[in-house]
Amino acid sequence: MTGRTTRHPAWRIAVVAAVVLIGAAGFRSTPGILLDPLNEAFGWSEATVGFAVSVNLVLFGLMGPFAAAAMGRFGMRPVVASALTLVALGSALTVFMTEPWHLVLFWGVFVGVGAGCMATVFAATVAQRWFVARRGVVTGALTAASATGQLIFLPSLAQLADGPGWKWVSITTSVAALAVVPLVWFGLREKPEDLGVTALGAPDGWRTPDPQPHPIRTAFTGLSVASRTLAFWLLAGSFFVCGLSTNGLIGTHFVNAAHSHGMSEARAAGLLALIGIFDVIGTIASGWLTDRVDPRKLLLVYYGLRGLSLLALEDVLETGGVPLVVFIVFYGLDWVATVPPTVVLCQRTFGDRGAVVYGWVLASHQFGAALAAWAAGAFKAWTGTYRLAFAIAGVMCLAAAMGTQRIRTAVAA
């Protein structure tokens, strides 16, 4: 069997990775539905619970480069299996919590670290090790799996929280995480050579990079090498804007913005869920395009159109109707379409360090999301509308679109 065989085991590995990413997305997002139940059960304010969610978000992003380096040193199976076990432990322990710091430790730290080890940096590692051909489309499909996880898990868990109670949300999450461990251990393989093949589409003589000792040093070395290049700062800066304009701004504030224009919260939440559905379509399509089109041109289109749509969003919410439906469809298609071209640019620019460098780029995405989640609320309190927040994010997207065109993909030493 060769790297060009149509029945290549790389596809089986991709399916296992997709299952893991579907679960990771659901595990990470679960704290968001516990705001009201925990307030009722313990009297904890939204700010108290929100702090635990913020810790979860930050660690989810920061774990990326270290998880990628650990996978390079110890292998994907032990790292991902350990991450799933940590998520299960953190979720289960919340059943016994009595103080706010317990929530911060269990959901914020345990689940944040565990889910962060299974973020899109895991998808990037699988794509880099197992695929030379079709790398873009695989990255897109695995990224879409994260969006699918939220669509699958959150509605059911929300019903559990409203019915039997929030503790059943924790128990279900814990059991689901543990259930995936055997699939990872027996279904995931570290590299093509373990099965006597080469990566899909690999040329003769291709081999998986050797394991790197000292994963923490590897992570910081990757940052040190990458940070000396303009390409890294352009990639990190554009992904900072990506997180700011999606999870941080629209994901956090769209429902409130729509409600301020007279829309019911239920309908606004339904529209936000609809964005997630189109997100799956758009991300897979973006991966397919990334294999065929210069990724920089794709980022020019994605960030440019996103910026223009944000500049018009306040007026679209005021108008409603067809313009709002068009925005929802477009924004869903564009939501994480930036991931496949960004991953491929990291791999083309930084070679064997590509997955680690992407981990640092992903961390900047989460910091952008955290900033927008706070700043947009501050602008709303200051001005009474989200118009200024939408406008600033729109201009930043346009700047990111132009900046990505200066990326050069010569492999760094």
Secondary structure as the mmCIF struct_conf table of DSSP 4:
data_model
#
loop_
_struct_conf.conf_type_id
_struct_conf.id
_struct_conf.beg_label_comp_id
_struct_conf.beg_label_asym_id
_struct_conf.beg_label_seq_id
_struct_conf.end_label_comp_id
_struct_conf.end_label_asym_id
_struct_conf.end_label_seq_id
TURN_TY1_P TURN_TY1_P1 GLY A 3 ARG A 4
BEND BEND1 THR A 6 ARG A 7
TURN_TY1_P TURN_TY1_P2 PRO A 9 PRO A 9
HELX_RH_AL_P HELX_RH_AL_P1 ALA A 10 SER A 29
HELX_RH_3T_P HELX_RH_3T_P1 THR A 30 LEU A 34
HELX_RH_AL_P HELX_RH_AL_P2 LEU A 35 PHE A 42
HELX_RH_AL_P HELX_RH_AL_P3 GLU A 46 PHE A 74
HELX_RH_AL_P HELX_RH_AL_P4 MET A 76 LEU A 93
HELX_RH_3T_P HELX_RH_3T_P2 THR A 94 PHE A 96
BEND BEND2 GLU A 99 GLU A 99
HELX_RH_AL_P HELX_RH_AL_P5 PRO A 100 LEU A 103
HELX_RH_PI_P HELX_RH_PI_P1 VAL A 104 VAL A 111
HELX_RH_AL_P HELX_RH_AL_P6 GLY A 112 GLY A 116
TURN_TY1_P TURN_TY1_P3 CYS A 117 MET A 118
BEND BEND3 ALA A 119 ALA A 119
HELX_RH_AL_P HELX_RH_AL_P7 THR A 120 TRP A 130
STRN STRN1 PHE A 131 PHE A 131
BEND BEND4 VAL A 132 VAL A 132
TURN_TY1_P TURN_TY1_P4 ALA A 133 ARG A 134
HELX_RH_AL_P HELX_RH_AL_P8 ARG A 135 ASP A 162
TURN_TY1_P TURN_TY1_P5 GLY A 163 PRO A 164
HELX_RH_AL_P HELX_RH_AL_P9 TRP A 166 GLY A 187
BEND BEND5 GLU A 190 GLU A 190
HELX_RH_3T_P HELX_RH_3T_P3 PRO A 192 LEU A 195
TURN_TY1_P TURN_TY1_P6 GLY A 196 GLY A 196
STRN STRN2 LEU A 200 LEU A 200
TURN_TY1_P TURN_TY1_P7 GLY A 201 GLY A 201
HELX_LH_PP_P HELX_LH_PP_P1 ALA A 202 PRO A 203
TURN_TY1_P TURN_TY1_P8 ASP A 204 GLY A 205
HELX_LH_PP_P HELX_LH_PP_P2 THR A 208 GLN A 212
BEND BEND6 PRO A 213 PRO A 213
HELX_RH_AL_P HELX_RH_AL_P10 PRO A 215 ALA A 226
TURN_TY1_P TURN_TY1_P9 SER A 227 ARG A 228
BEND BEND7 THR A 229 THR A 229
HELX_RH_AL_P HELX_RH_AL_P11 LEU A 230 GLY A 243
HELX_RH_PI_P HELX_RH_PI_P2 LEU A 244 GLY A 251
HELX_RH_AL_P HELX_RH_AL_P12 THR A 252 HIS A 259
TURN_TY1_P TURN_TY1_P10 SER A 260 GLY A 262
HELX_RH_AL_P HELX_RH_AL_P13 GLU A 265 THR A 290
TURN_TY1_P TURN_TY1_P11 ASP A 291 ARG A 292
BEND BEND8 VAL A 293 VAL A 293
HELX_RH_AL_P HELX_RH_AL_P14 PRO A 295 THR A 319
HELX_RH_AL_P HELX_RH_AL_P15 GLY A 321 ASP A 334
BEND BEND9 TRP A 335 VAL A 336
TURN_TY1_P TURN_TY1_P12 ALA A 337 THR A 338
HELX_RH_AL_P HELX_RH_AL_P16 VAL A 339 PHE A 350
HELX_RH_3T_P HELX_RH_3T_P4 GLY A 351 ARG A 353
HELX_RH_AL_P HELX_RH_AL_P17 GLY A 354 THR A 383
BEND BEND10 GLY A 384 TYR A 386
HELX_RH_AL_P HELX_RH_AL_P18 ARG A 387 GLY A 403
HELX_RH_3T_P HELX_RH_3T_P5 THR A 404 ARG A 406
HELX_LH_PP_P HELX_LH_PP_P3 ALA A 410 ALA A 412
#
